Amino acid sequence: MEKNILLCRLHIKGMACKYCTSTVQFVLQASPGVQRASVALATEEAEIRYDRRIVSAGQLIQVVEETGFEAILVTTGEDRSRIDLKMDGVLDERSLMIVKSSVQALPGVENIKIDTKLHKVTISYKPEQTGPRDLIEVIKSATSGLVNASIYLEADGRDQHRYVEIKQYRQSFLWSLIFTIPVFLTSMVFMYIPWLKAGLERKVFNMMSTGELLRWILSTPVQFVIGRKFYAGAYKAMCRGSPNMDVLIALGTNTAYFYSVYSVLRAATSANYMSTDFFETSSMLISFILLGKYLEILAKGKTSEAIAKLMDLAPETAILLIHDHEGNVVGEKEIDSRLIQKNDVIKVVPGGKVASDGFVIWGQSHVNESMITGESRPVAKRKGDTVIGGTVNENGVLHVRATFVGSESALAQIVRLVESAQMAKAPVQKFADQISRVFVPLVILFSLLTWLAWFVAGRLHSYPNSWLPPSMDSFQLALQFGISVMVIACPCALGLATPTAVMVATGVGASQGVLIKGGQALESAQKVDCIVFDKTGTLTIGKPVVVDTRLLKNTVLREFYDYAAAAEINSEHPLAKAIVEHAKKLHPEETHIWPEARNFISVTGHGVKAEVSDKSIIVGNKSFMLSSVIDIPSEALEILMEEEERARTGIIVAMDREVVGIISVSDPIKPNAHEVISYLKSMNVESIMVTGDNWGTANAISKEVGIEKIIAEAKPEQKAEMVKELQVSYCVPYFVTFLLLYLGDQLFAALKTKLLQLSGRTVAMVGDGINDSPALVSADVGLAIGAGTDVAIEAADIVLMKSNLEDVITAIDLSKKTFFRIRMNYVWALGYNVIGIPIAAGVLFPSTGFRLPPWVAGAAMAASSVSVVCWSLLLRYYKSPKIVSS
């Protein structure tokens, strides 16, 4: 990423429905300097990719707040290494100036910001040059101990906002109950108890009764104090010209409340007017909506539990080893794990957690990495091996040198990846976006038409008076229908249908070692009907070893390998590494220096050329030799055929344009590879193997794993081309394809099969190396093996952290289960409106006398949002398919 292009995250308060997120996303996307903006209702966050030369994070916050929402900065994208420190002691102007100037003078410090009210200093720095302990020590020494600094303890910003919001809604709901329950009892229950009814119907002023006055007094604080949030939201929404859920609630409750006030006041000034009030409608409606929002926020909080669990993996403290100038350990002390700096040496005791990413410099042990990689068996660790922060040390003591700390750690990167995935929208969400743009204005219009239709029908006596409920005229009946329509038709559930399911699915995937980079990857994965597998490192373990050497010239074996290893040492290919490792075993010394290789040329997937000690060395496969115009003797060809039949790779070594020998390399097939391919067949997913290896080895491997279609000796660009060919559609008319799909006549079976093959496929590519990157990008879904190269992982849509083939099935199955829930969410959200709106409008009233009171409509609206979130939350109990070993 270019250093001026940053990724900013904002927490946005006040978004009530899909219409709100569309508005915020539109204004952000239209801002100069913004390349991409994504706003999620489920997380209440915005992720903005912007050019800091054109626009700042502060200006982006201002853009959001101009639309009427409150925006809180989560991260600017600049402060990858940032720490908040709390200052205690003498904090006068002089001390603060000394602190600021001393910290700024440290190498690696990029920015410092002091908040005098909170006694907090925020420092951005380069971790390779300085760290938090250095910063704390400088503050203390510069002020002669008058100011001490420590880690500023503060909950995660988003969690803090969620806790505050949950508390606010709970308090508002409980207060509303205090007033609403008496209103409900006086209007719905006490009227059926004779002695209470008499008291409530006692006249206070002319025809105004005690019950009406009491309900007016009790419902007023609910309407204007407890329900003020809806007024504020509705006002802001109307100011920006985008009516939302708050507008519908405010219109519905205000209509019920102010008509009731009018009716009661008219009764108070009249000697014969019988009033009918709807105070219970407005107060109960607000109470039920507050309950629904409270339950919805609680449920939405659970959708991001996976991130919280990942963050909790990091230990709170670490044991720092103190060394003298000669590198000897002279002491140790326990520190906050957030104070670990690059190149610190950390002691990890048996049963303790590894506090930071790094490599072992002393000791040996077994480390349980299942919480990060999903690998169930503890992994042996000794000097030189890398360890991951958050993993658990099993038995021995380890001394680990920290390499990646803070936001650079593997754990932090996984968390960021999952967060970004939860923000990324699935294409299916466009459906909800399109509906939400016109939904609210249409609902307001329809509710007005409903009221008008029933009112006109009453005035024209289109229905008998017996239809009217007691003490209610045609105007009041029409008003109730109009309010019910306005309240029940809120599109909240529609806006939550996709993002909540995507959030839970990406979190569940991460917990099972499958990192899914957003909704697009999820949606594409559930359509996959063809998977292209790379061979080395994907179907095989990826750690090939030399198993045999056949020399064709009279030469010393060690010298032969010295030349081959010198040429291959610069190659990243697994086969090259196998040759170098085998060559090392022929030298007793621990650090052997290979001859210098000049004019090195690597042809990815085929071989290498170099000049070593005045000899021209070519190492590679048969096609590489032929393209280099190297004559391959018949003896060598026979050896190659033998090795291919035994599923081994024969690597030819030529010196000064003569074939000197053949190195046989074997790469064991991964456990359960055959079972995975069989399971994919049962899912109607075709498997294809593509490799740069020779045809003989490719055929042997394919037979062993059960793959019928293979492509061998393929270059990286050929892999990508093959993926594109599989995706190509020849534009077979849809109706022809449809007819052929359901054509029973066997005479057309061959034609049917051929046409369906031409109609294009959804292709997934599974690979691990740099040479797989073009194909990973070209595929509809790219799946990278977690143990593969950084380039492959960057190019992929899904990362299989455990490097197990079974996780290919998990990724596809999880995506199918997720989109089943998304479809059911849409069925429920749309079905609820399709059924609920006509009932609220009174379609059943003429035949059954049934009418939906507005407060019941409000409860149904709140229940729809909660039910959609809860349906998505069921994905938390997802279990991946079990692959039975044969």
N, C-alpha and C positions, 0 to 999 in steps of 0.2 A: 504493500500500500504506500502510495506517495506520502511523504511526511506531512504535507499540508492538507491532506484529505483525512478528516477525523470522523469518528463515530460517536455521536452524542446521544445520551439517554436522558429523558425527562419523565418525571412522574407527574401525571396530569389529573388534577382533582376536579370533580364536577361533571364528568362524562356520564350520562345516564343511559344512552342507547346507541345504536349503530349510526344514527343520524349525527350524533355528536362526534364520533370518531371520524366519519367521512369529512365533516367540516374542518376539523383540526388538521387532518392529513392533507386536505386540499390547500389550506393556507400555508402550511409548511412547505409543501411541494412547489408552490408558486413563489416562494421566497428566493431571492438571488443568492447564488452560492450553494443552494441545496441540491444535491444530486439525487438523493432518494430519501423518502420519508415513509415510515410505517407506524401506524397507531393501532394499538390493541386494546379493546374494551376489557378483555378478561384480566389483563395485567395492569390496566390503567397507565400504560407507558407509551412513550413515543421513542422510536429509534431513528436518528437523522444522520445521514452521511453528508457531510458538508465540507466546503473549502474554507479554512479559517482565514485565508487571505481576503475573502469577500465578506464573510459573515461570521459573527462570534456566537458563542453559546448564549450569552446574555441577550443578544438580539433575537435569537430563536425563542427564548423564554418570553420576550416582549411580544413577539408575533402571536404566540399562543394566548397570552393574557389579553390581547386586543380582541380575541374572539369571545372573551367572557369566561375563560377557564383559568384556574390557578395552576401554574407550572413550577415544579421544584426540580432543580438540577440533581441528577444522580451521578453522572460523569460527563466531562467535556470530551473525553477521548484522548486528551493530551496527557493526563496524569496517570500513566500506566504504573508508575512507582510514586505513590503519594502516601503520606502518613499524617495523621492528626495527633498532635501532642497537647496535653493539658499542662498549663503553667501554674505553678504555685510559688508563693513568696511575695517579694516586693515588686509589684507590677506598676510602677510609676512610669511616666513618659520616658525618662532617661534609660531605665532598665529595658523597656521595650525597644528603644532605638538600638541599644547595645546588642540585644538578642537578634534583631533583624539584620544588622550590619555584619555580625559575627557569622551567622548562618549563611548569609548570601556570599560571604568570602570563601566558604568551603568549596573545593572543586566538586563539580557534579550537581550542585544545587541549581535548579532551573527557575524556581518560583517560590515565594514565601508570602503567606497571607495571615495576618494576625487579627483575631476576633477578640476585642477587649472585653466585651460583655460576657462571653462564654469562657474567657481565659484560655482560648484555644489558638494554636498556631498550626497552619496547614502548609506542609512543605512538599514540593515536587522535586525529585532528584533522579540522577542516573545511578542505578544500583551497582554498576561496575566500578564506580568511583567513590561512592560513599554509602552510608546506610543509617538506619534509625539510631543505633547506639552511638555512632559518631555525632549525630545531631544533638542527642540528649547530653552527651559529654561536653560539647562545645557551648551549649546554653548554660550549663552549670559552671564551667570554668570561666567563661567570658563575664559572668555576673558575680564572680567570686562566691558562688554558692547562694547568692540572694534569690535566685530564681531556679527552681528545679522543674524538670520536665518528665512526663511519663505518658504512656499510651492513653489517648483519650477514649474512655470506654463509652461506646454509644452503639445502640442497636442498629442493625442494617436499616438504611433510610426507608426502603419500601416497606419492610416489616413494621417499622415505627408508624408510618402513615396508615397502614392497614389496621394496626392495633387501635390507633386513635379513632379511625373511622368506625370500627366495630363497636368501640365504647360509646361513640356519639349516637349511633343508630340504636343501640340497646337502651341507652338512657332515654332517647326520644320516644321509643316504643313504650317503655314502662310508664313514662309520664303521660303519654296519650291514653294508655289504658285506664289510668286513674280518672280521667275525665270521660272517656268514651263508654266505659262499662255503665255508669249511671245513666248516660244518654240512651244507651241501648235498652236498659231495664225500664226506664220511664216510657219509652215509645213502643217496645215490643213485648214486655213481660207484665209489668204492673197494671197494664190496661185490662188484663184478664183477672185481676184480683179485685173484687168489688170495693172493699173499703179503701184500698190504695187508689183505685180508679176515681173514686169520688173526690179524694183529696187532690189528685192531679188535674181534675176537670173543674175545680173551683175557680171562678172568674176573679181576675185581679183588676184589670182595667177593661171595662166594657166586655168584649167577647174573648179577650186574651186570658188563657188559663194559666194556672200555676205550673203545670207540666211544660207548656210551651216556653214560659219564661225561664224555667230551670234548664231546659235543654239549650236555649239560646246562650245562657250564661256559661254553661259547661262546654259547649262546642266552640265558643269563640277563641279561647286559648289554644285549642287543638288546631283551629284553622289558621290563626295568624302568628302564633308563637312557635308551637311545635312544628307546624307545617311551613314555616318561613323558608326552609330550604327549597321547596318546590316553587315558591314565588321568585326567589333569587334566580333559580335555574331557568324558569320560564321567561323572566325579564331579559336575561342575557341571551337566551335562545332567540327571542323575538328581535332583539337589537341586532343580532348578526344575520337575521332573516332565515333562520333554520329551525323551525319548530320541532321540539323533541318530546320525550315522555313527560317532562316537567310541565310543558304547555298543556298536554292532554289532562294531566292530573289537576293542574291549577284551574283550567276551564271547567272541568267536571265538578270539582268540589266548590268552586266559587258560585257556579250556577245553582247548585243545591243550597248553599248557605245563604246567598243573597235573595233567592226567591223565598226562602223560609223567613228571612228577616222582613221582607216586604209583606208576606202573608200575616205574620204575627203583628206587625205594626198596623196593618189595615184592620185586623181584628181588635186591636187596642183602641182604635179610633171609630169603631163602628158598633152599633147596637145589635146588628143582626148577621154580620159576616162570619161564616164558619171557616176558620183557617185550617190549612193542612201544611205541616212543616216537614222538611227533609233534613233536619239537623243531624239525625242519626246517620244519614247517608254520607254527609261530608266528613264527620268525625270518624266513623267506622272505616270509611274509604282510606283516609290518611293513616289510620292505625294499621290496617292490613298491608298497605304498601310499605310502611316502615318495617313491619315484621318480615315481609318478603325481601326487602333490601338487606336487612340484617342477616337473614339466612343465606342470601345470595353471596354476600361478602365473606361469610364464614366458609361457604362451599368453595368460592373462588380461591381462598387462601390455601385450601388443600390441594389445588391443582399444581402449585409450585413447591410441594413438599419435597420433591426429588432434589431440587436445588439446595434446599435447606439441609437435607441429609448429606449431600456432597460437601457442603461448606463445613459441616460438623466433623468431617473426617480428620481435619487438621488438628493436631494436639494443641493444647493451650500453652504448654511449657516445653522447653528443650534444655538439654544439658550441654553447655558450651565448654569445650576444652580450651585451656589456656596453655600456650606454648612459650618456651623461651626463645632466644635468638637462634639457637641451634636446632630448633624444631622439636625439642623434647617436651612432653606433657608435664607441666609443673602444677596444675590445679584444674579445677572445674567449678562451674557455678550454674545454677538453674536460672534461666531467663524466660521472659515471655517469648513464645515462638514467633511473634510478629517483629521481634527485634533481631532476628537472624539476618546476617549480612552475607553477601557473596564471599566465598572462600573461607567462611567460618568452618571450623571442624566441630561436628556435633557427635556426641556419644549417644548411641541407641542401645538401651539395655533389653534383655529378653522380656517379651511381653509388651514392650513400649512401642509407641508409634514413631515412624520416621518423620521428623519435623520439617524436612525440606528436601527438594529434589537434589541429587548429588551423586557422587560415586564413592565407593568404599576405598579407604586408604589403609585400613587395618582391620583384621578380624575376618571371621567367616560365620555364616549363619544361614537360616532359611527364612524368607520373608513372604508373608501372606499378602499377595497383591490383588486378591479377589474383589476387594471393594473398588478398585480402579479399573483393572483389566478384565475382571470376571474369571480369571484363571483360578480354578478351585485348589489346585495343588500348590503348596509353598514352593517358592523358587529359590534355588541355592544361590548364595551371594558370597563372593570372596573379593580380594583386592582387585580393583579395576572395574568391578561391575557397577552398573548404575542402579540407583534406588529411586523410588517415587515417594514424594511427601504424602502422608496420610495412610501409608501401608503399615502393616504390623510385623515387627520383628518376632520371630518364633523362639529361637533358643540361644544362639551365641551373642556376644557383644560386638557391635560394629562401630568403627569411627568413620564418619561420613563427611566429606568436604562438600559444602553447599555450592551448587552451581546456579540454579534458578530459584529465586526467592520472590515472595510476594505475588504480584500480578503476573510474573513470568513463569510461575510454577505450572506443572501439568494439571494440577487440580483446579487452579484458577482459570486455565485455558479451557478445561472441560466445562466449568461453570459458565464461562462467557459464551461458549459454543451452544450450550443448552438454552441460555437466555436469548441469544440471537435467533435460535430455532423457534422459540416460543413466540417471538415477535413476527417472524416471517409468515405471510398469509398464504393459505392454500388457494389455488385458482378458483375452487368451488365457492370461495367466499365472495367472489364478485357477484354471484347470484343474490346474496343477501344485501350487498352494497347497492345494487340496482333497485331492489325493492324498497330499501329504506329511504332512498332519495325522495320518493313520491308518496310514501306510505302515510306519514303523519298529516300532510295537507289533505289527502284524500279522506282520511278518517274524520277530520274536522268537518269537511264538506258533507260526508255521508251522515254524520250525527245530526247536522243541521237539517238535512233533507228528511231524516227519520222523524225528528221532532215536528217539522212542517207537515209531513204526510199524515201523521196521527192527529195533529191539531186540526188540519183542514177536514180530515175524515170525521172528527168529532163535531165540528161546526156544521158540516153538511148532513149530520145524522146518518153517516154511512154504516154505523154499527149501533146496536141497541144500548140504552143506558144501563141495562143489566150487566153489560160487560165491565162497567166501571167499578173499581174497588170502592168500598164504603168511604164516604167523605172525601172523594177525589173526583175532580172534574176532568174534562177532556184535555185541557191545557196542562194540568199537572201530570196526567198519564203520559202525554206526549213528551213532557219535560223529563220524566223518569227514563223513558226509552232512549232519548237523546243522550242523557248523561251516561247510561249503561254502555251505549255504543262507544262513546268517547273514551271511557275508562278501560274497557275490555280489550281494545284494539292496539294496545301499546306493543311496539315491535322489539321489545327487549330480548325475548327468547330467540328471535331470529338472529339478532346480533351476536348472541352468545353461543349459537349452535356449533360453529366451526372452531373459533379460537380456544374454547375451553377443552374440546376434545384434542386439539393439536398440542396444547400445553401439557395435558396429562400424558399423552402418547410419547412426546419427546422426553418427558421426565422418566416415564417407565422404561423407555428404551435405554436411556442413559444408565439407569440402575441395573440393567441387564447387559451392559457392555455394548450397546448399539447406539451410537451417536447419530441422530437424524438432524440434518441441517435445515429444518423448517417444513412448512406445509406443502411446498412444491414437491419436495422429495417424497413426502408421505403419500401425496395424491398420485404421483407417477408410479411409486412402488406397488401400489395395489392393483395397477393395470398390467404389470409385467407378465409377458407370456413367453419370453425368450431371455436366457441368461448366457452371456459369453464369459467363460472362465479363462483367465491366464493360467498357465501351468505352474511355473516355478514360483514357489512361495504362496501360491493360492491353493491349487489342488495338492501340491506337494508341500513338505514342511518348510522348504525355502532355505535349508542349510545343507547344500550338497557337499559330499565328501568324495575325495579321490579314492577309488577302490582298486584301480589297476593301472599299470603303465606298460606300454608295449613300445620298446625302442626298435627302430628300423635301421639305425646306423650304429656303428661302433663308437659309443660315447659313454662318459661317466654319468650315472643317474643324477648325482647331486649337481653336477655342472649343467646337465640338461634342465633341471628344475630351476637353477639359478637364472638362466636366460629366460625361461618361461615366466617365472615370478617377477623378474625385473620389468618385463613388458606388461604383465597383468596388474602390477601393484597400483597403477593409476586408474584402474577400472572399478566401477561400482557394482558390476554384475556379480550375482551370487556364485556363478561358476568360476569367475576370476578369483574371488575370495577363497574358494575351495582350493584352487591351485596354490595360492600364496600360503595358506595355512599348512598344506601338505609339504611345501618346500621348507617351511620353518622347522618342521620335525626332523629334517635331514641335517640340521645344524644344531650342535649341542649347546652353543652359546645362546643366552636368552634374547639378546638384541642383535640380530644380524643385519648388516647394512647391505642392501642389494646394489648391484651395479647400476649406474645412472642410465636411464632410458631417454634417448633424444628423439626428436621428431615423432612424438607419440601421436597416433591417430586411432580413434575408437569409432567403430561402426556399430551402433547400438543393435544388440540382438544377433550380431554376426561374429565379431571378433576385434582384435587390435593389431596394430603394426607399430614397430619401434626399432630404433637402432641401439643395440646394447653391445658395448665393448667392440665396436667396429664390425659387428655382425648385424645383418638385417633379420629381424625376428617377426614372424607372423604367427599369431595364435588365434584359431577360430574354427568354425564349422566348414563342412565340405563346400557349400556354395560360396563362402568367403574365399576359400582357396582358389576355386575356379574363377571367381571374379578378379582375383589377384594374379591370374595366369600362372598358377602353381600346378605342376603336373603331379597327380596323385597316383602312386603305384597301385597295382592290382592287389598286392598284399594288404595295403592300407585300407582299400575299399572292402575287402573281405572282413577285416577286423571291425570296421565301422558297422557292417551289416550284422555281425555277431552281437556287438554291443547294443545295437538298436533293438534286436529281438529280445534282449534281456532287460529292456526298459532303462538302459543306461545311455548317457550322452558321451559320444566320442569327440574329443577336442584334438584337432590336428595341430602339431607344432612344426613349423618350417623354419629352417635357418639357412640364410643365403639362398633362398628360393628352392630348397630341397626339403622334402618331408623327412623329419628326423625321428618322430615318434607320435604316439597317440595316447592321450590321457583319458581314462575312463572315469566318469563322474556319475555318481548315483544320488538321487534326491528322493528319500522315502515319501510315499503318499501319506497324506494326513489321515488320522483315524476317522472313521465314519464317512469318508469321502463318497464311497459307493452308496451308502445308505442315504446320504443327502441328495445325490443325483436321483435315486429311486423315488424319494419323497417328492422331489420337484416334479417328476413325471406324473405322480399321482395328483399333483395340483395343476396338471395340464400346462406346465412350464417346460419348454424345450431347453436342453443344455447343449452348449457348443464350446469346444476347447480351442483356444488359439494360442500359439506359442512360436517363439523364434527358434526353437529346437528342431532337430531333424525329424523327418517323417516316420522313421522307424521307431524312435523313442516315443514320439507323440502317439503313434498307433498302439504301442504297448501300454502306455499310461491310460489311454482312453478305454481300452478293453478292460483294464483293471477297475476303473471307476464306473464304467457303464455308460460312457458318452459315445454316441454314434457318429456325430458330425464333428470333424476336426479340421483345423487349418494349421499347417506347420511352416517353419522357416519364414515367418511373417515379420516384417519390420514394423516399428511403432505406427508409422503412418498407414500401413496396410491393415493393422488392427482397427484403427479409427474408420478407415474406408469400409471395412466389413460391417461394422456397427451401423454405418449410414445406409449401406445397402439393405440391411435387415429392416431399417426404419422406413425405407422408401415406399410410398403408396403409388400405385399405378392408376389411381382414381377410378376404380370400379364403381359404377353407379350404385348408390346405396340400396335402391329397391331391388336390384339384381342380386346383390349380396344377401339381402334379407330373404328373398325368395329361395335362393340356393341353400341357405342355412336350414330352412325347414322343408326342403324338397325331399320326399321320401323315396322317389324312384331311384333305384340303384344304378340305372343307366347313366344318371347324371353325377354319380359319386365322384368320379375322377375330375370332371369339370368343376364341380363344387369345391373340391380340395384345392385345385390349382388357383381358382379365383380368390379363395380366402387367403392363400399364401401371398398373392399379389397385393392384398389390401393393406400391407404395412403392419409392423409389429411394435410393441412397446418393449424396448430392449434395455436390459441391465448389464453392466460390465463389472466384473469382480477382478481386481488386480492389486498389486502391491508395489510395483517398481516405477521408476521414472519413465521407462519405456511404455508403461500402461497409461500414462497421464492423458495423451491425446484421445485414446479410446474412452477413458473415464469421463472426459468432458463431452465427447460426442454422444455418449449413451443417454437415454432418457433418465436413467438412474445410474450413477457411478457409485460402486461400493468398494471402499479401500480397506485392505487388511491393516489392522492397527499396528502390526509390527513392521509395516512397509515404510517407504521413504516419505519424508515430509511433503515432497512435491505431489505424490499420489494422494496423500491424505487431504492436501489443500484442494486438489482437483475434484475430489469425490463429493457426492451428496450425502452419503452415509458412511460412517467409519465403524468398522467392526473391531472394537478394542481388544477382544479376546483372541482375535485372529483365528477363530474357529469357523469352519464352513457351516456349522449348524445355525450360525447367526444370520446367514443369508435367508434361511427359512423364517427365522424370527422376524427379520426386517419386513419381509413380504407379508407374513401372517399378521403382524402388528398393524401394518398399514391397512390391510383388509378389514380387520376388526375396528380400527379407528374410523374408517369411512363408512362402515355399517352404522356406527353410532352417530356419525355426522348426518347421514341420510335419515336416520330415525329422529334425530333432533329437528331436522327440517320438516319431516312429516308431522311431528308433534306441534312445532311452532306454527306452521302454516295451517295444519288441520284445526288447531285450536282457534285460529282466527276465522277460518272458513266456516266452522261450525258455530263458534261463539258469537260472532258479529250478527248473523241473522237472528239468533235466539235473543240476543240483547236488543235487537231492533223490533222484537215483538212478533216474529213470524209464527210462533206457536200460540200466541195469545188468542187469536180468533177461534181456534179449534179446541184449545185446552184450558184457556184462561191463565196459562202460565206466563209469568213475566219475571225477568231477572233483575232483582234490585241492584242498584249501582254498587252498594257495598259488597255484594256477592261477586259482581263483575270485577271489582278491584281485587278481591281475594283470589279469584281465578287468574287474573293477570299476574299477580305476584307468584302464585303457585307455578305458572308456566315457566317463568325464568328459573325458579329454584329446581324444578323437575329436569330442565335441560342441563343445568350444571351437574345435578346429581347423576343423571344418566351418563354424562361424560366421565364423572368421577369413578364409575364402575370399572373403567379401564385400569385403575390402580391395581386391580386384582388379576390382571392379565397374566397368564401362564404360557410360556412358549411351548410349541409342539415338542413332544418327546420323540426322539429318533431312536428306534430300536436297532441295536447292533445285530448283525447277522452272525 
